[in-house]
Structure formats: C-alpha cells, structure tokens
Amino acid sequence: MIIDRYESLKLKKFQIQCLSVQSRALQGNALSDPVDRKMPILVAKKPKVVVWVLAGFGGNGPNYLNLRGYEKNFAENLDDWRNAPAAVYVFVDAWTKVGGSQFINSPAVGKYEDYIVKDLYKEVKKAFPDLPHAVMGGSSGGYGALHLASKHPDKFSYCGAIAPDAFFEAMFLPEFLKTSNFFANKKVDANKLDEILELRDWHSIMNVYAMSLIYSEGKIPFDFHYGKLIPSLWRKWQAKDPVQFLPKRKESLKKLKGLFLEVGYKDQFYLQFGARQIHSQLKKDRIRHHYHEFNGNHFDLSTRREPFLQWLNSNL
C-alpha cells in the first residue's frame, strides 16, 4: 500500500497541499540534482501572507514535516501557536548533493536563487495572487532569507533571519583549520560523499567543501600547508558575505516592510559577531529592524521561529 507521507499529520488549522515544479533554472545544474521538485505547503483557511521557509545547511524544507518521536515538528507547532499568522507556508525543497545551496546562483551547484524567485514564486503567486510574502530561515536559511529579501524586496516584503551565516572570517577560519589535515591530503568527489559522512569531523569537511563549490567554484580559499587565506579566492567569498553585500543594498533594504534579525550569544559558529555588525550597519543606514540576542546557541534556532512569526503577525 502506498500512502501520503503526510497523511498522519492531523492539523486543525491547515490543509496540506503539494507544490510541484519542473524547474527551468535548475536544468543542466553542475551536480545533476533533480529538476523536478515537490514540496509541501500548509494553507490556512483565510491566509493573509505567504511565508517561505528555508532550511539550514544539511537540512531541507520538506523534512520539517517529518514525524518526530518525542516532540512536535514545525507543522504541528504552527498548528498550536496562537499568534503565528494565518498563512500559506511554503517549505522550500532546495536540497543538493552537497547538502545545500545557500539559495544563490552558483555555476558549480545550480541557480537556486532563480529557482525560487522565478520558478517557485511564479507558481505560488498564481495560486495566491493578492498576498504579501515573507521569507524566513536559520543559519544558512537565514543567509538565504537575507540575500533574497535584500535583493528582491519587490517579492519578499518581510525577512526573518535567525543566526544567518555572516562575517565569514569568524565562521570559516576555525573550519579551515579544523579540516586542514583532511584537505591537505585529499580531494573530494561530489559523487563519493558517503566516506566523508563516516568521519568524526564530517560536518566541518562537508561545510568547507560545499561552500567552496557555492562561493568559489570548488576552490577552497585557504592554504592548508601554511594555514593562511588565499586572497584572490577569499575576495570571492567576501563578496557573498552579508556583512559585505548588505551595505551595498541599502536602498533595497529600505523597501522592506519588516526585517527581523536574531542570534544566540553562545553561537558555536561565532555568528553573533556577524549579526552584531549587520545590526550596527542597519542602524547607521537608518533601516528599521528588530534585533535581539537570545540566551542560546546554534542548536536552539528552532525556538526562535515562534517569536519571528509573532513579530510578523503584528507587523502585517
């Protein structure tokens, strides 16, 4: 017997639908990842906004509806939260062979920005033509939210970024050093990643490898022998850093109706430093936004979804 994987979700406030697209943007992508994408959307009875949910690195939007043994999943929490907006929640499928895309266009990974703003957005807008749109995510999902909203304020009026990847010096220098013995002696094949997943430092290795594909077409901007950055390659990464690109998008940011930025001050990837720099720049540019540092770390990001949705509901 074949059943719907979401059939066991008994939601009171939402109908579960499926968004299916054959992406033109992803055709011919370098990793040969699927072009046909299917993802769940939750539709409230009288929605007043579309909320795009972006997953962090190593995760994927549709998995937020998977059943859990001892806790509720995102959809079940949405069903319970009283102050979350009645909305259409789109759980974006942006999975890649290397665990993520950062939701940007990358020659070595795929055109995931175009996939969202052209292919998916077109279909959602057709189905729900009169609703404003918000984009939210944590970690890499927060990075994607900042990138998409700051570049496409005509499409995404509200942005929720929780511990977004930012200030790459603090984020990646520890990762480069941690993986130096591995990358000094081995090249990674995108089609043979299983052996990496068995290693103790697999997450750091995958993180460095995937981001090198996304930001610099597979060339890691670090000399693993001397333990120092390679300036010509590092500049490519810096251009993709929100600390660097957001000041250049000041006028676009001013068009947003709302910007929510939070981070835990115990973040293991040191993302609090990037968030503080972004917050300072936003204040300098007189861009209205919510900013808060919570008592938690990088693995507490899911606890901040409800505060974002409460904030969104109050700002619609």
C-alpha positions, 0 to 999 in steps of 0.5 A: 500500500502506498500512502501520503507521507503526510497523511498522519499529520492531523492539523486543525488549522491547515490543509496540506497541499503539494507544490510541484515544479519542473524547474527551468533554472535548475536544468543542466545544474553542475551536480545533476540534482533533480529538476523536478521538485515537490514540496509541501505547503500548509494553507490556512483557511483565510491566509493573509501572507505567504511565508517561505521557509528555508532550511539550514545547511544539511537540512531541507524544507520538506523534512520539517514535516517529518514525524518526530518521536518525542516532540512536535515538528514545525507543522504541528507547532504552527498548528498550536501557536496562537499568534503565528499568522494565518498563512500559506507556508511554503517549505522550500525543497532546495536540497543538493548533493552537497547538502545545500545551496545557500539559495544563490546562483552558483555555476558549480551547484545550480541557480537556486536563487532563480529557482525560487524567485522565478520558478517557485514564486511564479507558481505560488503567486498564481495560486495566491495572487493578492498576498504579501510574502515573507521569507524566513530561515536559520543559519544558512536559511537565514543567509538565504532569507537575507540575500533574497529579501535584500535583493528582491524586496519587490517579492519578499516584503518581510525577512526573518533571519535567525543566526544567518551565516555572516562575517565569514572570517569568524565562521570559516577560519576555525573550519579551515583549520579544523579540516586542514589535515583532511584537505591537505591530503585529499580531494573530494568527489561530489559523487563519493560523499558517503566516506566523508559522512563516516568521519568524526569531523564530517560536518566541518569537511562537508561545510568547507567543501560545499561552500567552496563549490557555492562561493568559489567554484570548488576552490577552497580559499585557504592554504592548508600547508601554511594555514593562511587565506588565499586572497584572490579566492577569499575576495570571492567569498567576501563578496557573498558575505552579508556583512559585505553585500548588505551595505551595498543594498541599502536602498533595497533594504529600505523597501522592506516592510519588516526585517527581523534579525536574531542570534544566540550569544553562545553561537558555536559558529561565532555568528553573533559577531556577524549579526552584531555588525549587520545590526550596527550597519542597519542602524547607521543606514537608518533601516528599521529592524528588530534585533535581539540576542537570545540566551542560546546557541546554534542548536536552539534556532528552532525556538526562535521561529515562534517569536519571528512569526509573532513579530510578523503577525503584528507587523502585517 
